[in-house]
Amino acid sequence: CEVKLSSVTCAVQLTVLDRDVFRLRIASGQRLKNTASWAVLPREWPESTSRWRFSRNFVSATTAAGRFTIHFATGRWRLIDDGVTAVVPQQFERVRLP
């Protein structure tokens, strides 16, 4: 399960690979390269159940092990690993994504 977003300045892809593995890819420009991610070993991932929520302000993916949210106006993302603990909140260049 994945979602791809793009603006004039960047492209973003959020993928749920497994119940506890989220992959966030960010590239300048409007396209992501088709090369494999060095951060995730290429292998077949088991089917994973995820719930996606889309709004005007954000997109989030939730699994049994965590939730990953991207806020469009600020580019800020947040990973919550157990429903309570925020892990490595980050912000990249301020862009507006659809």
N, CA, C and O atoms as a printed pandas DataFrame, in Angstrom:
     atom_number atom_name residue_name chain_id  residue_number  x_coord  y_coord  z_coord
0              1         N          CYS        A               1    0.849   -1.184    0.000
1              2        CA          CYS        A               1    0.000    0.000    0.000
2              3         C          CYS        A               1    0.888    1.238    0.000
3              4         O          CYS        A               1    1.850    1.319    0.763
4              5         N          GLU        A               2    0.563    2.198   -0.855
5              6        CA          GLU        A               2    1.387    3.397   -0.925
6              7         C          GLU        A               2    0.584    4.587   -1.438
7              8         O          GLU        A               2   -0.489    4.436   -2.022
8              9         N          VAL        A               3    1.137    5.772   -1.200
9             10        CA          VAL        A               3    0.572    6.998   -1.748
10            11         C          VAL        A               3    1.732    7.831   -2.279
11            12         O          VAL        A               3    2.797    7.898   -1.665
12            13         N          LYS        A               4    1.512    8.468   -3.434
13            14        CA          LYS        A               4    2.508    9.349   -4.040
14            15         C          LYS        A               4    1.933   10.754   -4.126
15            16         O          LYS        A               4    0.783   10.943   -4.524
16            17         N          LEU        A               5    2.740   11.732   -3.750
17            18        CA          LEU        A               5    2.347   13.140   -3.794
18            19         C          LEU        A               5    3.436   13.906   -4.516
19            20         O          LEU        A               5    4.607   13.533   -4.457
20            21         N          SER        A               6    3.057   14.973   -5.196
21            22        CA          SER        A               6    4.079   15.804   -5.827
22            23         C          SER        A               6    3.629   17.256   -5.873
23            24         O          SER        A               6    2.439   17.567   -5.878
24            25         N          SER        A               7    4.619   18.124   -5.907
25            26        CA          SER        A               7    4.393   19.556   -6.084
26            27         C          SER        A               7    5.381   20.023   -7.139
27            28         O          SER        A               7    6.032   19.200   -7.783
28            29         N          VAL        A               8    5.498   21.304   -7.322
29            30        CA          VAL        A               8    6.437   21.844   -8.297
30            31         C          VAL        A               8    7.876   21.564   -7.868
31            32         O          VAL        A               8    8.748   21.379   -8.717
32            33         N          THR        A               9    8.134   21.531   -6.565
33            34        CA          THR        A               9    9.508   21.412   -6.071
34            35         C          THR        A               9    9.910   20.031   -5.564
35            36         O          THR        A               9   11.106   19.758   -5.456
36            37         N          CYS        A              10    8.959   19.148   -5.249
37            38        CA          CYS        A              10    9.360   17.850   -4.718
38            39         C          CYS        A              10    8.306   16.778   -4.958
39            40         O          CYS        A              10    7.152   17.061   -5.282
40            41         N          ALA        A              11    8.749   15.535   -4.786
41            42        CA          ALA        A              11    7.867   14.373   -4.871
42            43         C          ALA        A              11    8.053   13.557   -3.592
43            44         O          ALA        A              11    9.159   13.456   -3.062
44            45         N          VAL        A              12    6.962   12.980   -3.110
45            46        CA          VAL        A              12    6.978   12.215   -1.865
46            47         C          VAL        A              12    6.214   10.919   -2.085
47            48         O          VAL        A              12    5.169   10.902   -2.735
48            49         N          GLN        A              13    6.747    9.839   -1.538
49            50        CA          GLN        A              13    6.054    8.550   -1.602
50            51         C          GLN        A              13    6.100    7.926   -0.213
51            52         O          GLN        A              13    7.173    7.787    0.374
52            53         N          LEU        A              14    4.941    7.550    0.311
53            54        CA          LEU        A              14    4.843    6.845    1.586
54            55         C          LEU        A              14    4.311    5.455    1.293
55            56         O          LEU        A              14    3.254    5.303    0.682
56            57         N          THR        A              15    5.055    4.429    1.737
57            58        CA          THR        A              15    4.693    3.043    1.478
58            59         C          THR        A              15    4.663    2.271    2.789
59            60         O          THR        A              15    5.554    2.422    3.624
60            61         N          VAL        A              16    3.641    1.447    2.968
61            62        CA          VAL        A              16    3.601    0.514    4.095
62            63         C          VAL        A              16    4.113   -0.821    3.561
63            64         O          VAL        A              16    3.451   -1.467    2.748
64            65         N          LEU        A              17    5.299   -1.231    4.025
65            66        CA          LEU        A              17    5.899   -2.478    3.574
66            67         C          LEU        A              17    5.494   -3.658    4.458
67            68         O          LEU        A              17    5.340   -4.780    3.976
68            69         N          ASP        A              18    5.325   -3.397    5.743
69            70        CA          ASP        A              18    4.930   -4.424    6.710
70            71         C          ASP        A              18    4.289   -3.700    7.884
71            72         O          ASP        A              18    4.287   -2.469    7.927
72            73         N          ARG        A              19    3.751   -4.440    8.825
73            74        CA          ARG        A              19    3.040   -3.794    9.941
74            75         C          ARG        A              19    3.936   -2.844   10.724
75            76         O          ARG        A              19    3.441   -1.903   11.344
76            77         N          ASP        A              20    5.259   -3.076   10.705
77            78        CA          ASP        A              20    6.175   -2.212   11.434
78            79         C          ASP        A              20    7.263   -1.593   10.551
79            80         O          ASP        A              20    8.304   -1.163   11.047
80            81         N          VAL        A              21    7.009   -1.552    9.225
81            82        CA          VAL        A              21    7.983   -0.952    8.303
82            83         C          VAL        A              21    7.268    0.027    7.367
83            84         O          VAL        A              21    6.493   -0.374    6.498
84            85         N          PHE        A              22    7.547    1.316    7.567
85            86        CA          PHE        A              22    7.061    2.376    6.687
86            87         C          PHE        A              22    8.265    2.886    5.907
87            88         O          PHE        A              22    9.359    2.991    6.463
88            89         N          ARG        A              23    8.082    3.203    4.630
89            90        CA          ARG        A              23    9.175    3.783    3.845
90            91         C          ARG        A              23    8.717    5.132    3.312
91            92         O          ARG        A              23    7.681    5.234    2.656
92            93         N          LEU        A              24    9.497    6.162    3.600
93            94        CA          LEU        A              24    9.243    7.508    3.095
94            95         C          LEU        A              24   10.349    7.851    2.123
95            96         O          LEU        A              24   11.527    7.827    2.483
96            97         N          ARG        A              25    9.980    8.172    0.889
97            98        CA          ARG        A              25   10.935    8.602   -0.130
98            99         C          ARG        A              25   10.619   10.050   -0.488
99           100         O          ARG        A              25    9.458   10.412   -0.676
100          101         N          ILE        A              26   11.662   10.874   -0.580
101          102        CA          ILE        A              26   11.512   12.290   -0.920
102          103         C          ILE        A              26   12.549   12.630   -1.972
103          104         O          ILE        A              26   13.715   12.261   -1.837
104          105         N          ALA        A              27   12.137   13.333   -3.023
105          106        CA          ALA        A              27   13.072   13.734   -4.073
106          107         C          ALA        A              27   12.759   15.144   -4.521
107          108         O          ALA        A              27   11.600   15.559   -4.529
108          109         N          SER        A              28   13.788   15.877   -4.893
109          110        CA          SER        A              28   13.548   17.201   -5.471
110          111         C          SER        A              28   13.024   17.002   -6.892
111          112         O          SER        A              28   13.333   16.007   -7.548
112          113         N          GLY        A              29   12.248   17.941   -7.342
113          114        CA          GLY        A              29   11.603   17.791   -8.646
114          115         C          GLY        A              29   10.271   17.078   -8.489
115          116         O          GLY        A              29    9.813   16.839   -7.372
116          117         N          GLN        A              30    9.658   16.744   -9.601
117          118        CA          GLN        A              30    8.311   16.183   -9.554
118          119         C          GLN        A              30    8.260   14.671   -9.667
119          120         O          GLN        A              30    7.174   14.093   -9.663
120          121         N          ARG        A              31    9.426   14.008   -9.769
121          122        CA          ARG        A              31    9.432   12.554   -9.941
122          123         C          ARG        A              31   10.433   11.884   -9.019
123          124         O          ARG        A              31   11.482   12.439   -8.692
124          125         N          LEU        A              32   10.078   10.682   -8.611
125          126        CA          LEU        A              32   10.996    9.833   -7.859
126          127         C          LEU        A              32   11.701    8.903   -8.833
127          128         O          LEU        A              32   11.103    8.469   -9.817
128          129         N          LYS        A              33   12.948    8.595   -8.576
129          130        CA          LYS        A              33   13.667    7.644   -9.418
130          131         C          LYS        A              33   13.139    6.238   -9.150
131          132         O          LYS        A              33   12.630    5.955   -8.065
132          133         N          ASN        A              34   13.263    5.368  -10.138
133          134        CA          ASN        A              34   12.767    3.994  -10.007
134          135         C          ASN        A              34   13.792    3.048   -9.392
135          136         O          ASN        A              34   13.589    1.834   -9.406
136          137         N          THR        A              35   14.878    3.573   -8.858
137          138        CA          THR        A              35   15.891    2.724   -8.254
138          139         C          THR        A              35   15.434    2.222   -6.889
139          140         O          THR        A              35   14.627    2.862   -6.215
140          141         N          ALA        A              36   15.962    1.071   -6.495
141          142        CA          ALA        A              36   15.595    0.492   -5.200
142          143         C          ALA        A              36   16.148    1.341   -4.060
143          144         O          ALA        A              36   17.184    1.990   -4.203
144          145         N          SER        A              37   15.462    1.331   -2.951
145          146        CA          SER        A              37   15.907    2.061   -1.776
146          147         C          SER        A              37   17.041    1.308   -1.105
147          148         O          SER        A              37   16.941    0.101   -0.885
148          149         N          TRP        A              38   18.110    2.002   -0.780
149          150        CA          TRP        A              38   19.224    1.377   -0.078
150          151         C          TRP        A              38   18.846    1.079    1.362
151          152         O          TRP        A              38   19.481    0.240    2.001
152          153         N          ALA        A              39   17.833    1.744    1.884
153          154        CA          ALA        A              39   17.456    1.596    3.293
154          155         C          ALA        A              39   16.613    0.352    3.562
155          156         O          ALA        A              39   16.493   -0.077    4.709
156          157         N          VAL        A              40   16.037   -0.223    2.527
157          158        CA          VAL        A              40   15.170   -1.391    2.712
158          159         C          VAL        A              40   15.651   -2.483    1.759
159          160         O          VAL        A              40   15.707   -2.287    0.545
160          161         N          LEU        A              41   15.991   -3.616    2.321
161          162        CA          LEU        A              41   16.452   -4.724    1.478
162          163         C          LEU        A              41   15.353   -5.147    0.530
163          164         O          LEU        A              41   14.211   -5.317    0.955
164          165         N          PRO        A              42   15.664   -5.321   -0.745
165          166        CA          PRO        A              42   14.626   -5.762   -1.678
166          167         C          PRO        A              42   14.255   -7.217   -1.411
167          168         O          PRO        A              42   15.094   -8.116   -1.477
168          169         N          ARG        A              43   12.988   -7.420   -1.110
169          170        CA          ARG        A              43   12.452   -8.757   -0.906
170          171         C          ARG        A              43   10.940   -8.672   -1.011
171          172         O          ARG        A              43   10.369   -7.582   -1.037
172          173         N          GLU        A              44   10.314   -9.804   -1.070
173          174        CA          GLU        A              44    8.857   -9.822   -1.082
174          175         C          GLU        A              44    8.353   -9.577    0.338
175          176         O          GLU        A              44    8.772  -10.250    1.279
176          177         N          TRP        A              45    7.471   -8.629    0.478
177          178        CA          TRP        A              45    6.899   -8.328    1.787
178          179         C          TRP        A              45    5.546   -9.022    1.891
179          180         O          TRP        A              45    4.806   -9.080    0.909
180          181         N          PRO        A              46    5.214   -9.551    3.070
181          182        CA          PRO        A              46    3.897  -10.177    3.230
182          183         C          PRO        A              46    2.802   -9.125    3.110
183          184         O          PRO        A              46    3.038   -7.941    3.352
184          185         N          GLU        A              47    1.625   -9.557    2.741
185          186        CA          GLU        A              47    0.495   -8.636    2.669
186          187         C          GLU        A              47    0.268   -8.036    4.048
187          188         O          GLU        A              47    0.182   -8.763    5.038
188          189         N          SER        A              48    0.175   -6.740    4.115
189          190        CA          SER        A              48    0.013   -6.054    5.392
190          191         C          SER        A              48   -1.277   -5.248    5.380
191          192         O          SER        A              48   -1.621   -4.617    4.380
192          193         N          THR        A              49   -1.976   -5.277    6.487
193          194        CA          THR        A              49   -3.208   -4.506    6.609
194          195         C          THR        A              49   -2.870   -3.102    7.094
195          196         O          THR        A              49   -2.203   -2.930    8.114
196          197         N          SER        A              50   -3.333   -2.113    6.358
197          198        CA          SER        A              50   -3.130   -0.723    6.765
198          199         C          SER        A              50   -4.398    0.068    6.483
199          200         O          SER        A              50   -5.155   -0.242    5.563
200          201         N          ARG        A              51   -4.609    1.087    7.287
201          202        CA          ARG        A              51   -5.723    2.013    7.082
202          203         C          ARG        A              51   -5.125    3.352    6.681
203          204         O          ARG        A              51   -4.188    3.848    7.307
204          205         N          TRP        A              52   -5.687    3.928    5.621
205          206        CA          TRP        A              52   -5.209    5.222    5.135
206          207         C          TRP        A              52   -6.264    6.267    5.414
207          208         O          TRP        A              52   -7.459    6.014    5.260
208          209         N          ARG        A              53   -5.818    7.446    5.828
209          210        CA          ARG        A              53   -6.723    8.567    6.052
210          211         C          ARG        A              53   -6.203    9.757    5.261
211          212         O          ARG        A              53   -5.036   10.136    5.369
212          213         N          PHE        A              54   -7.090   10.335    4.470
213          214        CA          PHE        A              54   -6.745   11.484    3.637
214          215         C          PHE        A              54   -7.609   12.667    4.045
215          216         O          PHE        A              54   -8.815   12.519    4.244
216          217         N          SER        A              55   -7.002   13.833    4.168
217          218        CA          SER        A              55   -7.761   15.060    4.422
218          219         C          SER        A              55   -7.122   16.179    3.611
219          220         O          SER        A              55   -6.141   15.958    2.902
220          221         N          ARG        A              56   -7.671   17.354    3.716
221          222        CA          ARG        A              56   -7.095   18.511    3.015
222          223         C          ARG        A              56   -5.738   18.878    3.585
223          224         O          ARG        A              56   -4.926   19.501    2.901
224          225         N          ASN        A              57   -5.479   18.495    4.839
225          226        CA          ASN        A              57   -4.273   18.918    5.536
226          227         C          ASN        A              57   -3.188   17.852    5.666
227          228         O          ASN        A              57   -2.017   18.186    5.846
228          229         N          PHE        A              58   -3.559   16.577    5.578
229          230        CA          PHE        A              58   -2.571   15.526    5.808
230          231         C          PHE        A              58   -3.018   14.205    5.189
231          232         O          PHE        A              58   -4.162   14.042    4.762
232          233         N          VAL        A              59   -2.068   13.267    5.159
233          234        CA          VAL        A              59   -2.347   11.871    4.821
234          235         C          VAL        A              59   -1.669   11.039    5.909
235          236         O          VAL        A              59   -0.571   11.368    6.358
236          237         N          SER        A              60   -2.334    9.956    6.330
237          238        CA          SER        A              60   -1.697    9.085    7.315
238          239         C          SER        A              60   -1.987    7.627    6.990
239          240         O          SER        A              60   -3.029    7.282    6.434
240          241         N          ALA        A              61   -1.025    6.783    7.356
241          242        CA          ALA        A              61   -1.147    5.337    7.214
242          243         C          ALA        A              61   -1.012    4.739    8.609
243          244         O          ALA        A              61   -0.078    5.060    9.344
244          245         N          THR        A              62   -1.951    3.868    8.968
245          246        CA          THR        A              62   -1.943    3.247   10.286
246          247         C          THR        A              62   -1.933    1.733   10.143
247          248         O          THR        A              62   -2.695    1.164    9.361
248          249         N          THR        A              63   -1.056    1.088   10.910
249          250        CA          THR        A              63   -1.004   -0.372   10.972
250          251         C          THR        A              63   -1.164   -0.769   12.440
251          252         O          THR        A              63   -1.342    0.090   13.303
252          253         N          ALA        A              64   -1.099   -2.068   12.718
253          254        CA          ALA        A              64   -1.194   -2.539   14.102
254          255         C          ALA        A              64   -0.006   -2.066   14.936
255          256         O          ALA        A              64   -0.093   -2.023   16.163
256          257         N          ALA        A              65    1.096   -1.713   14.288
257          258        CA          ALA        A              65    2.310   -1.338   15.017
258          259         C          ALA        A              65    2.596    0.160   15.050
259          260         O          ALA        A              65    3.450    0.590   15.826
260          261         N          GLY        A              66    1.920    0.970   14.243
261          262        CA          GLY        A              66    2.231    2.393   14.258
262          263         C          GLY        A              66    1.430    3.207   13.273
263          264         O          GLY        A              66    0.591    2.691   12.534
264          265         N          ARG        A              67    1.715    4.508   13.285
265          266        CA          ARG        A              67    1.036    5.445   12.380
266          267         C          ARG        A              67    2.065    6.442   11.850
267          268         O          ARG        A              67    2.877    6.975   12.606
268          269         N          PHE        A              68    2.018    6.684   10.541
269          270        CA          PHE        A              68    2.906    7.637    9.882
270          271         C          PHE        A              68    2.032    8.704    9.240
271          272         O          PHE        A              68    1.127    8.388    8.468
272          273         N          THR        A              69    2.303    9.978    9.560
273          274        CA          THR        A              69    1.490   11.093    9.063
274          275         C          THR        A              69    2.382   12.121    8.383
275          276         O          THR        A              69    3.466   12.437    8.874
276          277         N          ILE        A              70    1.917   12.643    7.247
277          278        CA          ILE        A              70    2.596   13.741    6.551
278          279         C          ILE        A              70    1.622   14.911    6.476
279          280         O          ILE        A              70    0.499   14.759    5.996
280          281         N          HIS        A              71    2.055   16.086    6.955
281          282        CA          HIS        A              71    1.246   17.306    6.892
282          283         C          HIS        A              71    1.647   18.093    5.655
283          284         O          HIS        A              71    2.824   18.394    5.455
284          285         N          PHE        A              72    0.669   18.424    4.831
285          286        CA          PHE        A              72    0.936   19.043    3.531
286          287         C          PHE        A              72    1.509   20.454    3.629
287          288         O          PHE        A              72    2.474   20.763    2.930
288          289         N          ALA        A              73    0.954   21.309    4.463
289          290        CA          ALA        A              73    1.351   22.716    4.479
290          291         C          ALA        A              73    2.791   22.909    4.933
291          292         O          ALA        A              73    3.477   23.801    4.433
292          293         N          THR        A              74    3.260   22.097    5.863
293          294        CA          THR        A              74    4.599   22.288    6.416
294          295         C          THR        A              74    5.603   21.251    5.930
295          296         O          THR        A              74    6.810   21.467    6.040
296          297         N          GLY        A              75    5.125   20.122    5.389
297          298        CA          GLY        A              75    6.024   19.040    5.022
298          299         C          GLY        A              75    6.473   18.228    6.213
299          300         O          GLY        A              75    7.300   17.327    6.069
300          301         N          ARG        A              76    5.953   18.525    7.373
301          302        CA          ARG        A              76    6.337   17.819    8.595
302          303         C          ARG        A              76    5.766   16.407    8.591
303          304         O          ARG        A              76    4.617   16.196    8.203
304          305         N          TRP        A              77    6.576   15.436    9.027
305          306        CA          TRP        A              77    6.079   14.076    9.160
306          307         C          TRP        A              77    6.269   13.598   10.582
307          308         O          TRP        A              77    7.116   14.100   11.321
308          309         N          ARG        A              78    5.460   12.612   10.951
309          310        CA          ARG        A              78    5.504   12.100   12.315
310          311         C          ARG        A              78    5.237   10.608   12.296
311          312         O          ARG        A              78    4.299   10.145   11.647
312          313         N          LEU        A              79    6.055    9.865   13.001
313          314        CA          LEU        A              79    5.884    8.426   13.160
314          315         C          LEU        A              79    5.588    8.142   14.616
315          316         O          LEU        A              79    6.340    8.550   15.501
316          317         N          ILE        A              80    4.498    7.445   14.867
317          318        CA          ILE        A              80    4.141    7.048   16.230
318          319         C          ILE        A              80    4.193    5.533   16.271
319          320         O          ILE        A              80    3.467    4.864   15.537
320          321         N          ASP        A              81    5.054    4.984   17.132
321          322        CA          ASP        A              81    5.321    3.551   17.076
322          323         C          ASP        A              81    4.421    2.680   17.938
323          324         O          ASP        A              81    4.303    1.486   17.664
324          325         N          ASP        A              82    3.788    3.217   18.955
325          326        CA          ASP        A              82    2.947    2.385   19.802
326          327         C          ASP        A              82    1.642    3.078   20.186
327          328         O          ASP        A              82    0.993    2.712   21.165
328          329         N          GLY        A              83    1.275    4.076   19.406
329          330        CA          GLY        A              83    0.064    4.835   19.698
330          331         C          GLY        A              83    0.304    5.997   20.636
331          332         O          GLY        A              83   -0.590    6.819   20.835
332          333         N          VAL        A              84    1.492    6.086   21.218
333          334        CA          VAL        A              84    1.792    7.136   22.179
334          335         C          VAL        A              84    3.116    7.841   21.887
335          336         O          VAL        A              84    3.177    9.069   21.929
336          337         N          THR        A              85    4.164    7.094   21.594
337          338        CA          THR        A              85    5.513    7.636   21.482
338          339         C          THR        A              85    5.808    8.127   20.073
339          340         O          THR        A              85    5.771    7.349   19.119
340          341         N          ALA        A              86    6.100    9.412   19.941
341          342        CA          ALA        A              86    6.489    9.970   18.640
342          343         C          ALA        A              86    7.959    9.653   18.394
343          344         O          ALA        A              86    8.801    9.838   19.273
344          345         N          VAL        A              87    8.255    9.177   17.199
345          346        CA          VAL        A              87    9.620    8.800   16.849
346          347         C          VAL        A              87   10.141    9.731   15.758
347          348         O          VAL        A              87    9.541    9.825   14.687
348          349         N          VAL        A              88   11.230   10.408   16.016
349          350        CA          VAL        A              88   11.947   11.243   15.061
350          351         C          VAL        A              88   11.049   12.159   14.231
351          352         O          VAL        A              88   11.015   12.023   13.008
352          353         N          PRO        A              89   10.325   13.081   14.852
353          354        CA          PRO        A              89    9.590   14.042   14.020
354          355         C          PRO        A              89   10.584   14.880   13.212
355          356         O          PRO        A              89   11.620   15.295   13.731
356          357         N          GLN        A              90   10.266   15.123   11.953
357          358        CA          GLN        A              90   11.157   15.853   11.061
358          359         C          GLN        A              90   10.381   16.874   10.244
359          360         O          GLN        A              90    9.154   16.827   10.156
360          361         N          GLN        A              91   11.120   17.790    9.653
361          362        CA          GLN        A              91   10.528   18.738    8.711
362          363         C          GLN        A              91   11.516   18.948    7.588
363          364         O          GLN        A              91   12.697   19.195    7.831
364          365         N          PHE        A              92   11.033   18.851    6.338
365          366        CA          PHE        A              92   11.905   19.158    5.219
366          367         C          PHE        A              92   11.463   20.474    4.615
367          368         O          PHE        A              92   10.541   21.112    5.123
368          369         N          GLU        A              93   12.103   20.884    3.547
369          370        CA          GLU        A              93   11.830   22.174    2.930
370          371         C          GLU        A              93   10.330   22.456    2.842
371          372         O          GLU        A              93    9.548   21.590    2.451
372          373         N          ARG        A              94    9.951   23.649    3.201
373          374        CA          ARG        A              94    8.534   24.003    3.201
374          375         C          ARG        A              94    8.003   24.013    1.767
375          376         O          ARG        A              94    8.438   24.803    0.929
376          377         N          VAL        A              95    7.065   23.127    1.515
377          378        CA          VAL        A              95    6.435   23.026    0.197
378          379         C          VAL        A              95    4.961   22.775    0.398
379          380         O          VAL        A              95    4.534   22.326    1.461
380          381         N          ARG        A              96    4.199   23.062   -0.608
381          382        CA          ARG        A              96    2.770   22.742   -0.580
382          383         C          ARG        A              96    2.538   21.551   -1.462
383          384         O          ARG        A              96    2.872   21.571   -2.647
384          385         N          LEU        A              97    1.967   20.508   -0.894
385          386        CA          LEU        A              97    1.641   19.296   -1.623
386          387         C          LEU        A              97    0.131   19.208   -1.787
387          388         O          LEU        A              97   -0.610   19.740   -0.960
388          389         N          PRO        A              98   -0.339   18.544   -2.844
389          390        CA          PRO        A              98   -1.784   18.440   -3.037
390          391         C          PRO        A              98   -2.444   17.604   -1.958
391          392         O          PRO        A              98   -3.661   17.420   -1.977
